[in-house]
Amino acid sequence: MKDFVKKILVAINGTENSIHAAMYAIMLAKSYNAQLKFIYVVDSATIRYLGINKVLIKEEQQDFTTDLNSEGKNSLEYAKSLARLKGLNAEAELLKGNVSTQIVMAAEKYKADILILGGKEKTKSNVYHSPARNVLSTHRTEVLLNAKCPVLMVQKPDIESLFKLF
């Protein structure tokens, strides 16, 4: 059964729930002796759309893109460091474009056996909302509808304590 999951792809975006998804994926990869890859998608399609519709001026588009690139690199490095803590060497890739399209294409290109996403974020009042950020936005539905491999949504409140014990 351990050959069932050989390659795990995790889409992260720096939010707490996407980091929880990374932790879950790390434990799964270690349990199944699977390869692990993290991706972060800079939503350049939306940035371009906001520019075309004059919501953002050119300088704001560039600043926003630079900030997201930096956040993406930091998030990927953090996820890789979590994997290293558990003795795994994970790959990481920063992608650009339409978030859902890039995630689905990355899963196909990587030949992922499973794609892991973070669950919905909760506000402090414990009410769900969908922030307009990468995986945790409306792109999630598109990924679920178009992925050609199983998709796992991680919503496990005690994941950090499990990860520490693992």
N, C-alpha and C positions, 0 to 999 in steps of 0.2 A: 504493500500500500504506500510505502514511502516514495515510490517512483511516481506517484500520482501528482505530486506537486514538486516540480523541478525548478521552475522560474517564477519568482514573485515580483510584481511591479507595484510600486506604491506611489500614488500621486499625492504630493504634499503642497501646502501653501503657507506654512509657518504658523497656522492657527493651532491652538491647543489640541483640537480634535484631530488635525492631520498629524500632529506629533504622536498622539495616541495610536493612530493607525500605523505609524512607523514602528512604534514599540511592539504592537501586536504582530506586525509583519516580521520583525526581527525574531521574536519568539517562535513564530511559525517556521521561518527559514532555518533557524537552529534546530528545531524539532524534526524537520523533514530533510535536513542537510541540503537545502535548496539555495539556488543563486538568488540574490536580492538586488533590486535596482530601485532607486528613488528618482522621481522626476518632479520638476517644478515648471509650470508653464506661465510665462509672462504673457499676459493677455494683450498682445499687441494689436489684435483685431479690434478690440473695444477702444483702445487708445486711438487707433487710426479713425474709427467711426466718430469718436468724440471730436477729433480734429476736423474731419470733413464737415461735421455739423456745427462747427464753430463754438463748441462747448469748451474746448481747450485750444489755446494758441500754440504755435509751433514750439516755443520755449517750454511751455508747460508739458507738452507731449514728451519732449526730450527729458525733462526733469523727472516726470512720472516714470518713464521707461528706465532711466538710470536707477531710480529708487527701487523699482520692482526687480531689476537685474541684481542689485545688491542684496535685497531681501531674499531673493531666490537662491543666490550663492550661499548666503549665511544659513538658510534653512536646510539646504542640501548638505552642507558641511556638518551641521548639527546632527542631522539624521545619520550621516555616515559615522560620526563620533559615537552615537548611541550603539550602532552596530558593532563598532570596534570594542566597546565596553563588554560586549557579549561574545567576543572572539570571532566576529564575522567581518569579511571584507566586502562591502557593498559598493556597487557602482552608483553613480549619480549623473544626471544630465539636466541642464537648463534648456528648456525649449521655448519657442516663441510662436505666437499665432493664436488661432481660436482654441480656447482651452479644451473643450470637449473633443474637438477633432484631433488635436495634438495628443491627448491622452489615449484615445482609441488607436490612433496610428502607432504610438509608441508601444502599446501592448501587442499589436500585431507584429511590429518590427522585432521586438524583443522575444516574440513567441512565448508570451507570458501564459502560464497555466492558471494564474489567478491575478486579478487586479484588485488592489485594496485602496479604499478611499476612507477618509474620516467621515464620521456622522455629522448630523446637524449640530451647530453651536447652540448653546443655551445662554440666555441673558441671565443677569444676576437674579431676576425675579422668576427664573426657571421657565420662561416662555420661549418657545423656539422661534428663531428668526433666520432668515437666509441672507447673510451679508454678501455683498457683491464682490466676492473674492474667489477667484479660481474655482477649485473643486466644490466649495461649499455654496455655490450660487446655482443659478438655473442650469448651468452646464452639467450638473450631476445627472439630471434626467436624460440629457442627450448621451452621456456616457453609458448609463444603464441600458438605454435603448439600442445603442450601436456597438457596444463591445462584443467581440466574438469569443470572449472567454468569460468564465464566471467572475462576478464582481462581488466583493465583500465590503459591506459598510460597517465600520467599527464604531460601536457606541458602547463602550465598557467603562463605567465610571471609576472602577478601582484598578484600571490598567497600570497606573504608575506604581502602585504597591506590588502588583503581580510582577511587573518588569524588574523591580529591585530584587525580588526574591528569586527570579528565574536564573 
